[in-house]
Amino acid sequence: MSIKKMMTTRLITVSPTDTVGRLSEIFAKLPIHHVLVVEADKLIGVVSDRDVLRNISPFVNTKAEEAKDTFTLTRQAKQIMSKKPVTIRVDRPVREAGKLMLEKKVSLLPVVDENEQLIGVLSWKDVMRFIVE
């Protein structure tokens, strides 16, 4: 089976200057674990919910919160994203995507067309669904 049949085409993208605070809001509202960082219609990075959690002070929104804690919310996506994300072509088999995820230790692959244009994403859950079905 090809990736085209398994991938998600509803993409959640952010700009490189979106803040950690904004990213945190996105992850809180949506049932996703990754956002794609796009600049001038080009994929430049990926931010996971774990990246955001690592970059927010644990004192934010607590009685112990100080200015330095609130400041952690102002960091930008470009500062915490994984640069040069591993991608896969849409015409490749799902099995190849699974191998690539294991090899590169990633849980999401941005899917690109023959012109390297972003057209979807494939998650480890999509690969597992393929295996189970």
N, C-alpha and C positions, 0 to 999 in steps of 0.2 A: 504494500500500500504506500502511496506517496504522501509526503508531508502536506501537500495541498489539501487533502481530504481531512487531515487531522488538526491543522493549525487553527489558531484563533485569529480572526482578522479585526476584531475590535481592539484597537491599540490605545493604550494609555501612555501619552507622551508628555514630557515636560521640557522646559528650556534649560540650558546650562546654568542660568541665573536664578532659577526657582530655588527657594530657600528650604532648608531642612524642616522648618515649621510648616511650610506648604506641603512638602512631601509627606510629612507625618499626618496631616489632615487627609490627604488622598488615601493613604493606607488605612486610616481609621474608618473611612466611609465606604471603601470598595473592597470586595473579597479578592484582592490580588496581593502578590508578594514582590512584584517587580514593576518598575516603570522604565520606559525607554527615554533616553536623553537625546533630543533631536535639535539640530541647529541647521538652518537653511535647507530643510528637507533631507538632511543627512544624519544617519544614526552615528552618534559619537560616544555613547556610553549607556550603561545600565546601572540603575540604583535598586537595591533590594530593600525590603523592610528592615532587614538586619543591619544594613549599612546605616540606615536612619537611626535605629535604636542605639547603635554604637556611637553615634555623634550627638545625641541629646543628653544633656546632663540629667542624672537621676533625680535632681532636686527641682527640676522644672515642675511648676504647679503644686509645689508643696510649701509649707510654712518656712522651710529652710532656704527657699529660692532666693538667690542674689542676682545682681546684674550679670555676673560672669556666667551664671547658669542660663539666663534668658538669652544671652549672646550666642549660645550654641545653636539656637534656632535660626540664626542669621547666616550660617554657613550655606554655601550654594551647592547645587547638584554637581557642578563641575569639580568641586573639591572632594566629593566623596564617592563619585561614580567609578565603576570599573570601566577603564578606558579600553579601546580597541576590543569591543565585545566579539566573542566567538559567534559566527553566524553560520547558517546553512542555506543552501539553495532549495528552492521550492520543489524542484523536480527530483530530489534525492529520496530514497526510501526511509521510512521511519526507523528501521533497524540501524541505519547509519547514524541517524540523529541520536539514538540511544547510546551507541558506542562513543560518539563524539562527546556527549554529556559526561559519560564516565571518564573518558580520557582527560578532558579539560576541567573536570570537577565543577560543572555548572548545572543549574537546574532549570534554566530557560535559554532557548536559542531563538534569537531574532531570525526570521525567515526573509530571505531576499530573493528577488527575481534575477534573471540573467543580466540585468543592467545594474545589479547591486542595490536596487531600490527596496526599501523596507515594505513588506506586504503582510506580515503576520508574525506570530510568535508560536513556538512549540514548547510546552512545559514538560517536566518529567511526568506529571500526571497524565498528559496526553499520551505519552509513550506507554505508560502503565496501562491506560485504558485500551490501547492497541493490543497489548500483550494479553490482557484478560479477555477481550472480545475475540 
